Amino acid sequence: MGTRFTILAVALCAGVAQAQNESDWQPFFAVRGTTFYYAPSTVRRDGDLRSVKWHDSLNPQVVFLMRIDCKARTIQSLSVDQYDLNTGAYYASQDLSANSQPEPIEGPATMGAKLAEIVC
């Protein structure tokens, strides 16, 4: 039973990563049993601005695109993509940029601060 569960878990994770078209998810922050991952291949640079995709271990099927202003030290959600947890198939995107504002990146021990440290 344990082996069967492990094989299923690996297959699910592989399917999600493949569907997200990112094979380079790297852990960058952990808190209260949740690990956060970013894909280095998604980092885009434009002057002081960076964009990057991330997800967490609790909801690997939900992938956010964030914009970080390295000079102003702000972070903003741009969009979210959703994938089927069982098959890894993409099924929806939502533009978040119109409903979100850049927020200050506070403290060194936050997910946003660690992500900014890595991409800036």
C-alpha positions in Angstrom: 0.0 0.0 0.0 2.8 2.4 0.9 4.6 1.8 -2.5 1.4 2.3 -4.4 0.7 5.6 -2.7 4.3 6.8 -3.3 4.0 5.9 -7.0 0.7 7.8 -7.3 2.0 10.8 -5.5 5.1 11.0 -7.8 2.9 10.6 -10.9 0.6 13.4 -9.8 3.4 15.8 -9.0 5.1 14.9 -12.3 1.9 15.5 -14.2 1.3 18.9 -12.6 4.9 20.1 -13.2 4.8 18.9 -16.8 1.4 20.6 -17.4 2.8 23.8 -16.0 5.6 23.6 -18.6 8.1 24.2 -15.9 10.5 21.5 -15.0 12.7 23.6 -12.7 10.5 24.2 -9.6 12.8 25.1 -6.7 11.9 25.4 -3.0 12.6 28.8 -1.7 10.6 29.2 1.6 8.9 27.1 4.1 6.5 27.9 7.0 4.2 25.9 9.1 4.4 22.7 7.0 4.0 24.5 3.7 6.8 24.8 1.1 6.8 27.5 -1.5 8.4 26.9 -5.0 9.4 29.1 -7.8 10.5 28.3 -11.4 13.8 30.1 -12.3 12.9 29.7 -16.0 9.9 32.0 -15.5 11.9 35.0 -14.1 11.7 38.0 -16.4 13.7 41.2 -15.9 12.7 44.7 -17.0 14.8 47.3 -15.3 13.9 47.2 -11.6 10.9 44.9 -12.3 10.9 41.2 -12.1 8.1 38.7 -12.8 8.1 35.1 -11.6 5.8 32.1 -11.2 5.3 30.4 -7.8 3.1 27.8 -6.1 3.0 26.1 -2.7 2.9 22.5 -1.6 -0.7 22.8 -0.3 -2.1 23.8 -3.7 0.4 22.8 -6.4 -2.3 23.1 -9.0 -2.6 26.8 -8.5 0.3 28.8 -10.0 0.7 32.6 -9.4 2.5 35.1 -11.6 3.9 37.9 -9.4 5.6 41.2 -10.2 8.3 42.4 -7.9 9.7 45.9 -8.0 13.2 45.5 -6.6 13.8 49.2 -6.1 10.4 50.1 -4.5 10.4 46.8 -2.6 6.8 45.9 -3.6 5.1 42.8 -4.8 1.9 42.3 -6.8 -0.2 39.4 -8.1 -0.6 39.6 -11.9 -2.4 36.3 -12.7 -3.2 32.8 -11.5 -3.3 29.6 -13.6 -5.1 26.5 -12.5 -4.3 23.0 -13.4 -6.2 19.7 -12.7 -4.6 18.2 -9.7 -5.1 14.6 -11.0 -4.1 15.0 -14.6 -1.9 18.1 -14.6 -4.0 19.5 -17.5 -4.3 23.3 -17.7 -7.9 24.5 -17.4 -8.1 28.2 -16.4 -6.4 31.5 -16.0 -7.5 34.6 -14.2 -6.0 38.1 -14.6 -5.5 39.6 -11.1 -3.7 42.7 -12.1 -6.8 45.0 -12.3 -7.8 44.0 -8.7 -4.5 44.0 -7.0 -2.1 46.8 -6.0 1.6 46.5 -5.3 2.1 45.8 -1.6 5.2 46.6 0.4 7.6 43.7 1.0 8.0 43.6 4.7 10.5 41.8 6.9 13.1 39.3 5.9 11.2 36.2 7.1 8.3 36.3 4.7 7.6 34.4 1.5 7.6 37.7 -0.5 10.8 38.9 0.9 12.6 35.6 0.2 11.2 35.5 -3.4 12.4 39.1 -3.9 15.8 38.3 -2.5 16.2 35.5 -5.0 14.9 37.3 -8.2 16.3 40.7 -7.5 
